Amino acid sequence: MKTIKLFILLLLSALAAGAQEEAKLPVVKAGSDIVSIQDGDNLKKNAWRLAPEAKPDVYEAELVNGRKQKVTFITDVDSISFDVEEGKKYDFIIQKGDTLCYTEIVGTRFTPAADFDEKYRKERKGRTFVDIPEVYELVNIAIAMTPTGIADKDLVYQNSDYYKAVRAWFDPYRDHPLLAALDAELKKEQYFNLKMNGYAFEFDKANRIVRSKTFDRTGWGRSNALRPFLEQLQSFSDQTRFREFFKRNKKTYAEQIRFYRETADIAEMKRWLDRNFPSSNDYDTYNIVFSPLVAYNQSTNWFESNGFKELQPHVNFPYPQDFGRYAKDAKVSEKSMIVFRGNIVFTEINHGYINPEAEKYADRIAKAISRRDFWVDKRMGPNYYGGNAAFNEYMNWALVSLRIVDYVPETEQPALIAAVDRMMTASRGFPQFEKLDKFLIPLYKNRKPGQTLADLYPQIIEWFEQQNQ
């Protein structure tokens, strides 16, 4: 009996102590679920969503090289700041109405992904680049030669003369240990991080693969997924005489780069976006990276250093023989086909405009798409364009339809817009996309003189709100 009483006494003491600790936690008020974070010099606008079910919800502060820095959580009505040190924790409460959201900041060491020095900034400010980088292509060839790459035609584009040349040159080296190592990573769904991080390396004058002078990593996350395989990558390059192969195929690379720069006219894409989003271009430079071997996948990363921002899309090449994959039975002119083939890179550049524009209405958009199963096919899973990303992807491809309106002959527009609608609703899991197109295209065509697409965002969001009811 005494043991039970002692246990109850200890339990009550612990609860009282916990309540006292909780009472001591600083409280910051909020009227919205969306919070911005100033992490050192990096302002993350509307990057944090309240999650009262998480106790606590942990934010890992990015301490550059482990140095102490100020971290501020900024709600719509209040803010709270801490001088955060590596390895230490800082607890507080964000209170929205009667809801308490327990939050914790943890100081973690952070190596910046990019370091844009003065020379880099000066050379690239206001410019768009398109490239097939050498080590990046080496990584894509290695991926293409893995068992997974050979088996998956949606991962590696195989209907080209270039692919045939790759197989002819590299088939004798299919037993190289690098390929087995990368194949194991591909089975762990590391394709994007392996491929994208290829851009973080280059060859030096001695043919050695070394870290880029600018980038620590160009994939997602806080580490370079390719770095553990550098020794094997070097061996594969040496044994296969990769650099010789790369030189022999420079004509192919130059032709594909020229298509993006001149034929698809990336500069005109940006002019169209600048006109329609005059105050939302959030990037100083656009750096488009691709490989002739990439099939039907694209990805994008963003970098900021020394007050300079780079948008870096990683895309595939839009082979003309693939036009029918996207626009079945559409008989259109060469001009229209080129506009449509440009969608691959256009839909990545878009994010430099539509994401900042959407941030202005973040809380309203979150409420407007709250019925997730209505907006996104639940078969795609909970992590498929979660939160406001679903709205941005609707708008991303809606801009494709509007660009068709502006650049494709009127008689050919319906077939291409229908192709976009089919892809988004039937294949990509956005069931309300065709309805959005039917609303947005007339709205855009009938806009007032001088009115931009950005000016139409309140009406567009209102349409989402009405559909969401």
Buried (B, 14 or more C-beta within 10 A) or exposed (E): EEEEEEEEEEEEEEEEEEEEEEEEEEEBBBEBBBBBBBBBEBEBBBBBBBBBEEEBBEBEBBBBEBEEBEBBBBBBEBEBEBEBBBEEEBBBBBBBEEEBBBBBBBBBEBBBBBBBEEEBBEEBEEEBBBBBBBBBBBBBBBBBBBEBBBEBEEBBBBEBEBBEBBBEBBEEBEEBEBBEBBBEBBEEEBBBBBBBBBBBBBBEEEEEBEBBEBBBBBBBEEBBBBBEBBEBBBEBBEEBEBBEBBEEBEEBBEEBBEBBBEEBBBEEBBEBBEEBBEEBBBBBBBBBBBBBBBBEBBBBBBBBBEEBBBBBBBBBBBBEEBBEEBBEEBEBEEEBBBBBBBBBBBBBBBBBBBBBBBBBBBBBBBEBBEEBEEBBBEEEEEEBBEBBBBBBBBBBBBBBBBBBBEBBEEEBBEBBBBBBBBBBBEEBBBBBBBEBBEBBBEBBEEBEEEEBBBBBBEEBBEBBBEBBE
